[in-house]
Amino acid sequence: MIEEIKRLSNEYFEEILNIRRYLHKHPELSFKEFQTSKYIKDTLNSWGIEFTEGYANTGILVTLNGDVKTEKVIALRADFDALPIHEENDVSYKSINHGIMHACGHDAHTASMLGALKILNELRSKWSGIIKFIFQPAEEMLPGGAKQMIEDGVLLSPNVTEMLAQHVLPELESGKVGFKEGKYMASTDEIYINVIGKGGHAALPQNYNNPLLPTSDLILTLNKVFLNRNHKNSIFALGYVYAKGSTNVIPDNVNLKGTFRALTEDHRDIAHQEMRDVVEKIEKKYNVKIDLDIRKGYPALFNDEKITKKHILNAKKYLGTENVVELPVRMTAEDFSYFANKVPSCFYRIGVGNPSAKYNYGLHTSKFNIEESSLKIGMGLMAYLTISS
């Protein structure tokens, strides 16, 4: 079966490569992927593969039945939204949508899963059970497409028993894949703070209550609280400060934006309360009003240990032991965690880097690109892991 899948991966490579390049050239932002969704559906129609739609508006579901009936229902997921980044690559398939780019590899995720779908459809007489292919919008924006697709019933009728997803990793050389059992990625929360004082003429301090002073104290105090924490468990960072003042103008308020990441829900809840406590103390100290808005985002991602061990063994069979590596915990986040909270799952990484060439830029950067030969592994390995479950 391994040789058959690899043969089909090679046979379908050019078509999947062209699909990836089309998607890369025509990126769309989260919850606005109307043309991307249409392109995927047109591709499925051209292959004679039925689908259902309407999940999270632009999401798509394909269900394949193997010739042998079992209770096993495995779901695969690929996301297809892009980021608000202006692409700076000099390639023929560079984004034509100004300020929008597939800088996180979702084009490769979708192309690879389409390739796996085509392979498994060709081989459906040789595997058992049911496979669901979930094409998901809006991974990059809260509340996330995964959550909405779950609410729309994508895991039901028939009920999914196991899930699998892959994500590109430019730090990992093409030809290799990485896995992490158990805790793998952090939760993510968006932090919005508005410090409200009283503005006025800078030369008349008796008439104003400068919000910049409590803001400075707030930033330093919050930073101190979280610096005392173990950075392996959480990250707090503010990346935006805005006060509409001038040399002689004290503003009425200051706006802050940031993020909080954690690996456990208990740690997450405790940290949220600590933020509230700090805000309350600063309010009293400076006699100001501080609005703190903690927008809870994706939960931490946990890879089922039993299932992940199984996939590691099968990946070694497909690629060779030397090409399967153990990954460290990452403080980045993924809305696949919503699926993993519902169904035993494995979220793994596929190497797309090429140190000897120009494909060594990080995710979410304007020059991110992949070693495109990795698409063969992307579709082939996903197909093999699925039917080996």
Kinemage of the C-alpha trace (Angstrom):
@kinemage 1
@onewidth
@group {chain A} dominant
@subgroup {mainchain}
@vectorlist {calphas} color= white
{ca met a 1} P 0.000 0.000 0.000
{ca ile a 2} L 2.875 2.396 0.743
{ca glu a 3} L 4.299 1.983 -2.744
{ca glu a 4} L 0.853 2.378 -4.301
{ca ile a 5} L 0.228 5.617 -2.407
{ca lys a 6} L 3.665 6.963 -3.307
{ca arg a 7} L 3.031 6.092 -6.956
{ca leu a 8} L -0.247 8.001 -6.945
{ca ser a 9} L 1.374 10.932 -5.110
{ca asn a 10} L 3.903 11.206 -7.917
{ca glu a 11} L 1.204 10.796 -10.558
{ca tyr a 12} L -1.019 13.517 -9.092
{ca phe a 13} L 1.803 15.857 -8.074
{ca glu a 14} L 1.592 18.292 -11.003
{ca glu a 15} L -2.148 18.720 -10.577
{ca ile a 16} L -1.853 19.285 -6.818
{ca leu a 17} L 1.059 21.676 -7.395
{ca asn a 18} L -1.093 23.732 -9.752
{ca ile a 19} L -3.931 23.749 -7.210
{ca arg a 20} L -1.577 25.022 -4.509
{ca arg a 21} L -0.264 27.752 -6.814
{ca tyr a 22} L -3.768 28.851 -7.778
{ca leu a 23} L -4.793 29.092 -4.137
{ca his a 24} L -1.597 30.957 -3.291
{ca lys a 25} L -2.218 33.435 -6.086
{ca his a 26} L -5.835 34.088 -5.028
{ca pro a 27} L -5.825 34.348 -1.220
{ca glu a 28} L -8.834 35.520 0.778
{ca leu a 29} L -9.188 36.616 4.384
{ca ser a 30} L -11.040 34.744 7.132
{ca phe a 31} L -14.813 34.495 6.690
{ca lys a 32} L -14.470 35.993 3.185
{ca glu a 33} L -13.180 32.943 1.301
{ca phe a 34} L -16.018 32.805 -1.217
{ca gln a 35} L -13.930 32.327 -4.365
{ca thr a 36} L -11.600 29.882 -2.602
{ca ser a 37} L -14.589 27.804 -1.549
{ca lys a 38} L -15.971 27.908 -5.086
{ca tyr a 39} L -12.615 26.791 -6.497
{ca ile a 40} L -12.487 23.802 -4.149
{ca lys a 41} L -16.042 22.842 -5.068
{ca asp a 42} L -15.298 23.207 -8.780
{ca thr a 43} L -12.269 20.930 -8.336
{ca leu a 44} L -14.358 18.312 -6.532
{ca asn a 45} L -17.031 18.499 -9.235
{ca ser a 46} L -14.392 17.976 -11.929
{ca trp a 47} L -13.306 14.815 -10.112
{ca gly a 48} L -16.884 13.567 -9.770
{ca ile a 49} L -16.771 13.755 -5.973
{ca glu a 50} L -19.901 14.742 -4.059
{ca phe a 51} L -19.797 17.207 -1.173
{ca thr a 52} L -21.991 19.138 1.210
{ca glu a 53} L -21.572 22.823 1.972
{ca gly a 54} L -22.783 25.610 4.218
{ca tyr a 55} L -20.661 24.823 7.256
{ca ala a 56} L -19.437 28.134 8.717
{ca asn a 57} L -20.764 29.659 5.493
{ca thr a 58} L -17.877 28.725 3.154
{ca gly a 59} L -16.827 25.381 4.661
{ca ile a 60} L -17.087 22.122 2.701
{ca leu a 61} L -17.417 18.472 3.713
{ca val a 62} L -16.632 15.392 1.620
{ca thr a 63} L -17.527 11.951 2.945
{ca leu a 64} L -15.963 8.829 1.419
{ca asn a 65} L -17.040 5.294 2.256
{ca gly a 66} L -14.593 2.433 2.016
{ca asp a 67} L -15.751 -0.828 0.503
{ca val a 68} L -15.529 -2.565 3.884
{ca lys a 69} L -18.007 -1.274 6.467
{ca thr a 70} L -16.782 -0.615 10.020
{ca glu a 71} L -17.680 1.711 12.911
{ca lys a 72} L -14.524 3.743 12.264
{ca val a 73} L -15.103 7.328 11.089
{ca ile a 74} L -11.907 9.333 10.595
{ca ala a 75} L -11.948 13.045 9.789
{ca leu a 76} L -9.209 15.037 8.087
{ca arg a 77} L -9.077 18.807 8.237
{ca ala a 78} L -7.454 21.496 6.071
{ca asp a 79} L -7.903 25.261 6.491
{ca phe a 80} L -7.989 27.667 3.539
{ca asp a 81} L -8.021 31.293 4.741
{ca ala a 82} L -5.104 33.721 4.312
{ca leu a 83} L -3.545 36.604 6.258
{ca pro a 84} L -3.541 40.417 5.881
{ca ile a 85} L 0.107 40.503 4.749
{ca his a 86} L 1.505 42.004 1.541
{ca glu a 87} L 3.513 39.338 -0.297
{ca glu a 88} L 7.092 40.173 -1.302
{ca asn a 89} L 8.007 36.944 -3.096
{ca asp a 90} L 9.049 37.148 -6.742
{ca val a 91} L 7.223 34.097 -8.103
{ca ser a 92} L 4.764 33.535 -10.919
{ca tyr a 93} L 2.048 32.599 -8.434
{ca lys a 94} L 2.505 35.659 -6.186
{ca ser a 95} L -0.711 36.925 -4.612
{ca ile a 96} L -2.756 39.174 -6.890
{ca asn a 97} L -4.914 40.332 -3.962
{ca his a 98} L -3.085 43.343 -2.556
{ca gly a 99} L -2.296 43.086 1.146
{ca ile a 100} L -3.471 39.465 1.412
{ca met a 101} L -1.181 36.439 1.377
{ca his a 102} L -1.080 32.740 2.183
{ca ala a 103} L 1.700 33.318 4.703
{ca cys a 104} L 0.745 30.392 6.937
{ca gly a 105} L 0.636 27.612 4.353
{ca his a 106} L -3.106 27.053 4.263
{ca asp a 107} L -2.882 26.831 0.478
{ca ala a 108} L -0.549 23.855 0.927
{ca his a 109} L -2.826 22.315 3.560
{ca thr a 110} L -5.819 22.422 1.228
{ca ala a 111} L -3.901 21.212 -1.815
{ca ser a 112} L -2.384 18.336 0.168
{ca met a 113} L -5.742 17.211 1.513
{ca leu a 114} L -7.255 17.373 -1.964
{ca gly a 115} L -4.393 15.151 -3.063
{ca ala a 116} L -5.026 12.729 -0.199
{ca leu a 117} L -8.719 12.713 -1.095
{ca lys a 118} L -7.968 11.868 -4.710
{ca ile a 119} L -5.605 9.077 -3.667
{ca leu a 120} L -8.050 7.572 -1.171
{ca asn a 121} L -10.918 7.817 -3.635
{ca glu a 122} L -8.809 5.865 -6.134
{ca leu a 123} L -7.986 3.231 -3.496
{ca arg a 124} L -11.379 3.039 -1.774
{ca ser a 125} L -11.657 -0.703 -2.500
{ca lys a 126} L -8.583 -1.228 -0.301
{ca trp a 127} L -9.603 0.500 2.929
{ca ser a 128} L -12.435 0.216 5.422
{ca gly a 129} L -14.636 2.642 7.311
{ca ile a 130} L -15.625 6.210 6.542
{ca ile a 131} L -13.393 9.230 5.947
{ca lys a 132} L -14.598 12.810 6.280
{ca phe a 133} L -12.618 15.589 4.599
{ca ile a 134} L -13.272 18.919 6.307
{ca phe a 135} L -12.300 22.017 4.305
{ca gln a 136} L -12.381 24.769 6.916
{ca pro a 137} L -12.475 28.565 6.613
{ca ala a 138} L -11.280 31.165 9.117
{ca glu a 139} L -8.564 29.521 11.164
{ca glu a 140} L -6.801 32.862 11.541
{ca met a 141} L -9.597 34.893 13.156
{ca leu a 142} L -11.651 34.500 16.315
{ca pro a 143} L -14.018 32.805 16.910
{ca gly a 144} L -12.497 30.459 14.326
{ca gly a 145} L -14.041 28.358 11.593
{ca ala a 146} L -13.509 25.092 13.464
{ca lys a 147} L -15.844 26.106 16.278
{ca gln a 148} L -18.545 27.144 13.841
{ca met a 149} L -18.241 24.001 11.719
{ca ile a 150} L -18.613 21.881 14.861
{ca glu a 151} L -21.719 23.860 15.829
{ca asp a 152} L -23.049 23.258 12.303
{ca gly a 153} L -22.718 19.484 12.822
{ca val a 154} L -19.680 18.618 10.721
{ca leu a 155} L -18.609 15.911 13.196
{ca leu a 156} L -22.039 14.237 13.235
{ca ser a 157} L -24.033 11.808 11.044
{ca pro a 158} L -21.907 9.729 11.073
{ca asn a 159} L -20.104 10.651 14.271
{ca val a 160} L -16.356 11.122 13.903
{ca thr a 161} L -14.252 8.786 16.083
{ca glu a 162} L -10.774 10.153 15.303
{ca met a 163} L -9.238 13.222 13.624
{ca leu a 164} L -6.023 14.123 11.846
{ca ala a 165} L -4.569 17.384 10.538
{ca gln a 166} L -1.207 18.562 9.269
{ca his a 167} L 0.434 21.996 9.257
{ca val a 168} L 3.505 23.212 7.395
{ca leu a 169} L 6.676 23.971 9.377
{ca pro a 170} L 9.408 25.959 7.571
{ca glu a 171} L 11.956 25.276 10.337
{ca leu a 172} L 11.725 21.583 9.426
{ca glu a 173} L 13.414 20.459 6.224
{ca ser a 174} L 11.226 19.121 3.445
{ca gly a 175} L 11.136 15.336 3.615
{ca lys a 176} L 10.662 15.248 7.372
{ca val a 177} L 7.622 15.359 9.638
{ca gly a 178} L 7.230 16.099 13.336
{ca phe a 179} L 4.899 14.917 16.081
{ca lys a 180} L 4.284 15.816 19.726
{ca glu a 181} L 2.279 13.614 22.069
{ca gly a 182} L 0.065 15.294 24.655
{ca lys a 183} L 0.188 19.072 25.134
{ca tyr a 184} L 1.450 20.716 21.984
{ca met a 185} L 0.075 24.239 21.436
{ca ala a 186} L -1.206 26.997 23.702
{ca ser a 187} L -4.562 28.634 24.122
{ca thr a 188} L -4.844 32.181 22.827
{ca asp a 189} L -6.688 35.170 24.241
{ca glu a 190} L -6.854 38.710 22.899
{ca ile a 191} L -6.347 41.490 25.456
{ca tyr a 192} L -7.881 44.948 24.949
{ca ile a 193} L -7.351 47.683 27.556
{ca asn a 194} L -8.648 51.257 27.628
{ca val a 195} L -7.175 53.525 30.325
{ca ile a 196} L -9.508 56.514 30.795
{ca gly a 197} L -8.191 59.665 32.448
{ca lys a 198} L -8.907 63.302 31.783
{ca gly a 199} L -7.161 65.229 29.032
{ca gly a 200} L -6.173 68.848 28.816
{ca his a 201} L -3.453 71.405 28.149
{ca ala a 202} L -0.062 70.048 29.205
{ca ala a 203} L 0.809 73.353 30.885
{ca leu a 204} L -2.196 73.126 33.237
{ca pro a 205} L -1.716 69.935 35.278
{ca gln a 206} L -4.391 70.973 37.764
{ca asn a 207} L -6.967 70.478 35.020
{ca tyr a 208} L -6.078 66.963 33.808
{ca asn a 209} L -5.410 63.407 34.988
{ca asn a 210} L -2.828 62.100 32.542
{ca pro a 211} L -3.752 58.491 31.550
{ca leu a 212} L -0.214 57.856 30.289
{ca leu a 213} L 1.109 57.569 33.850
{ca pro a 214} L -1.213 54.762 34.993
{ca thr a 215} L -0.753 53.151 31.599
{ca ser a 216} L 3.006 53.041 32.101
{ca asp a 217} L 2.579 51.582 35.575
{ca leu a 218} L 0.036 49.064 34.268
{ca ile a 219} L 2.372 47.853 31.513
{ca leu a 220} L 5.305 47.438 33.890
{ca thr a 221} L 3.240 45.774 36.608
{ca leu a 222} L 1.613 43.270 34.259
{ca asn a 223} L 4.967 42.527 32.696
{ca lys a 224} L 6.487 41.908 36.138
{ca val a 225} L 3.650 39.567 37.143
{ca phe a 226} L 4.118 37.380 34.100
{ca leu a 227} L 7.906 37.551 34.055
{ca asn a 228} L 7.754 35.847 37.447
{ca arg a 229} L 5.873 33.001 35.830
{ca asn a 230} L 7.349 29.995 34.083
{ca his a 231} L 7.476 30.967 30.403
{ca lys a 232} L 6.994 27.341 29.418
{ca asn a 233} L 3.444 27.602 30.737
{ca ser a 234} L 2.314 31.033 29.583
{ca ile a 235} L 3.138 34.172 27.632
{ca phe a 236} L 1.761 37.668 28.141
{ca ala a 237} L 2.682 40.382 25.654
{ca leu a 238} L 1.386 43.824 24.742
{ca gly a 239} L 2.027 44.867 21.163
{ca tyr a 240} L -0.041 48.018 20.716
{ca val a 241} L -0.125 51.333 22.600
{ca tyr a 242} L -2.048 54.330 21.261
{ca ala a 243} L -2.644 57.722 22.860
{ca lys a 244} L -3.916 60.584 20.742
{ca gly a 245} L -1.949 63.363 22.401
{ca ser a 246} L 0.804 65.754 21.379
{ca thr a 247} L 3.664 67.832 22.814
{ca asn a 248} L 1.246 70.021 24.714
{ca val a 249} L -1.892 67.878 24.597
{ca ile a 250} L -2.733 65.319 27.284
{ca pro a 251} L -5.100 62.688 25.843
{ca asp a 252} L -8.280 61.501 27.516
{ca asn a 253} L -7.428 57.833 27.172
{ca val a 254} L -4.822 55.268 26.099
{ca asn a 255} L -5.578 52.039 24.214
{ca leu a 256} L -3.554 48.835 24.584
{ca lys a 257} L -3.748 45.521 22.745
{ca gly a 258} L -1.985 42.269 23.490
{ca thr a 259} L -2.156 38.503 23.783
{ca phe a 260} L -2.106 35.876 26.499
{ca arg a 261} L -1.150 32.245 25.889
{ca ala a 262} L -1.405 29.284 28.282
{ca leu a 263} L -1.047 25.506 28.190
{ca thr a 264} L -3.747 24.639 30.736
{ca glu a 265} L -7.245 25.980 31.383
{ca asp a 266} L -6.600 26.297 35.122
{ca his a 267} L -3.511 28.414 34.473
{ca arg a 268} L -5.484 30.454 31.968
{ca asp a 269} L -8.282 31.251 34.429
{ca ile a 270} L -5.846 32.170 37.219
{ca ala a 271} L -3.957 34.533 34.903
{ca his a 272} L -7.167 36.253 33.817
{ca gln a 273} L -8.009 36.976 37.451
{ca glu a 274} L -4.498 38.286 38.077
{ca met a 275} L -4.924 40.745 35.214
{ca arg a 276} L -8.193 41.957 36.728
{ca asp a 277} L -6.550 42.355 40.138
{ca val a 278} L -3.701 44.445 38.696
{ca val a 279} L -6.157 46.652 36.801
{ca glu a 280} L -8.197 47.272 39.952
{ca lys a 281} L -5.099 48.326 41.927
{ca ile a 282} L -3.939 50.721 39.201
{ca glu a 283} L -7.417 52.230 38.962
{ca lys a 284} L -7.431 53.031 42.678
{ca lys a 285} L -3.826 54.236 42.730
{ca tyr a 286} L -4.325 56.808 39.944
{ca asn a 287} L -8.064 57.489 40.245
{ca val a 288} L -8.741 56.439 36.659
{ca lys a 289} L -11.154 54.070 34.939
{ca ile a 290} L -9.636 51.054 33.156
{ca asp a 291} L -11.717 48.859 30.866
{ca leu a 292} L -10.192 45.382 30.511
{ca asp a 293} L -11.616 43.164 27.769
{ca ile a 294} L -10.245 39.592 27.727
{ca arg a 295} L -11.563 37.855 24.633
{ca lys a 296} L -11.111 34.139 25.100
{ca gly a 297} L -9.907 32.465 21.936
{ca tyr a 298} L -8.847 28.968 21.008
{ca pro a 299} L -8.181 26.432 23.780
{ca ala a 300} L -4.845 24.660 24.130
{ca leu a 301} L -4.233 21.852 21.651
{ca phe a 302} L -3.789 18.356 23.073
{ca asn a 303} L -2.720 15.443 20.890
{ca asp a 304} L -4.197 12.140 22.021
{ca glu a 305} L -1.167 10.136 23.136
{ca lys a 306} L -2.348 6.713 21.961
{ca ile a 307} L -3.383 7.942 18.525
{ca thr a 308} L -0.263 10.072 18.092
{ca lys a 309} L 2.021 7.136 18.993
{ca lys a 310} L 0.255 5.081 16.335
{ca his a 311} L 0.732 7.793 13.713
{ca ile a 312} L 4.405 8.172 14.627
{ca leu a 313} L 4.986 4.467 14.003
{ca asn a 314} L 3.147 4.603 10.679
{ca ala a 315} L 4.970 7.764 9.614
{ca lys a 316} L 8.267 5.964 10.232
{ca lys a 317} L 7.078 3.125 8.004
{ca tyr a 318} L 6.177 5.574 5.251
{ca leu a 319} L 9.149 7.965 5.454
{ca gly a 320} L 11.823 6.111 7.405
{ca thr a 321} L 12.676 6.521 11.088
{ca glu a 322} L 15.293 9.205 10.396
{ca asn a 323} L 12.654 11.477 8.841
{ca val a 324} L 10.261 11.531 11.804
{ca val a 325} L 11.164 13.885 14.646
{ca glu a 326} L 9.766 14.845 18.042
{ca leu a 327} L 8.537 18.425 18.283
{ca pro a 328} L 8.788 20.797 21.244
{ca val a 329} L 5.757 22.505 22.766
{ca arg a 330} L 4.771 25.678 20.890
{ca met a 331} L 3.133 28.763 22.365
{ca thr a 332} L 1.420 29.492 19.067
{ca ala a 333} L -2.257 28.536 18.788
{ca glu a 334} L -4.545 26.641 16.419
{ca asp a 335} L -8.310 26.395 16.240
{ca phe a 336} L -7.960 22.678 15.429
{ca ser a 337} L -7.924 22.495 19.241
{ca tyr a 338} L -11.727 22.745 19.138
{ca phe a 339} L -11.817 19.502 17.161
{ca ala a 340} L -9.231 17.896 19.455
{ca asn a 341} L -11.408 18.753 22.467
{ca lys a 342} L -14.306 16.864 20.886
{ca val a 343} L -12.563 13.897 19.259
{ca pro a 344} L -9.272 12.040 19.937
{ca ser a 345} L -6.909 13.728 17.478
{ca cys a 346} L -3.395 14.146 16.131
{ca phe a 347} L -2.092 17.442 14.760
{ca tyr a 348} L 1.344 17.039 13.186
{ca arg a 349} L 3.838 19.110 11.205
{ca ile a 350} L 5.204 18.594 7.740
{ca gly a 351} L 8.581 20.050 6.840
{ca val a 352} L 8.539 22.546 3.958
{ca gly a 353} L 11.936 24.186 4.439
{ca asn a 354} L 14.871 24.096 2.052
{ca pro a 355} L 17.966 25.551 3.767
{ca ser a 356} L 20.008 25.464 0.555
{ca ala a 357} L 17.430 27.498 -1.366
{ca lys a 358} L 15.321 30.546 -0.580
{ca tyr a 359} L 12.516 28.860 1.337
{ca asn a 360} L 13.641 29.598 4.864
{ca tyr a 361} L 11.366 32.449 5.914
{ca gly a 362} L 9.057 31.960 8.890
{ca leu a 363} L 5.310 31.652 9.030
{ca his a 364} L 3.321 34.901 8.925
{ca thr a 365} L 6.106 36.738 7.086
{ca ser a 366} L 5.905 38.482 3.704
{ca lys a 367} L 8.425 36.129 2.077
{ca phe a 368} L 7.157 32.828 3.409
{ca asn a 369} L 7.081 30.070 0.806
{ca ile a 370} L 7.415 26.292 0.741
{ca glu a 371} L 9.577 23.710 -0.934
{ca glu a 372} L 6.834 22.483 -3.241
{ca ser a 373} L 8.083 18.908 -3.492
{ca ser a 374} L 6.790 18.585 0.082
{ca leu a 375} L 3.287 18.379 -1.381
{ca lys a 376} L 4.027 14.786 -2.380
{ca ile a 377} L 4.640 13.921 1.251
{ca gly a 378} L 1.747 16.100 2.378
{ca met a 379} L -0.843 14.167 0.378
{ca gly a 380} L 0.806 10.762 0.507
{ca leu a 381} L 1.512 10.634 4.224
{ca met a 382} L -1.946 11.955 5.092
{ca ala a 383} L -3.520 9.245 2.944
{ca tyr a 384} L -1.380 6.504 4.489
{ca leu a 385} L -1.891 7.607 8.085
{ca thr a 386} L -5.634 7.749 7.516
{ca ile a 387} L -6.073 4.225 6.206
{ca ser a 388} L -3.532 2.824 8.691
{ca ser a 389} L -5.571 4.064 11.667
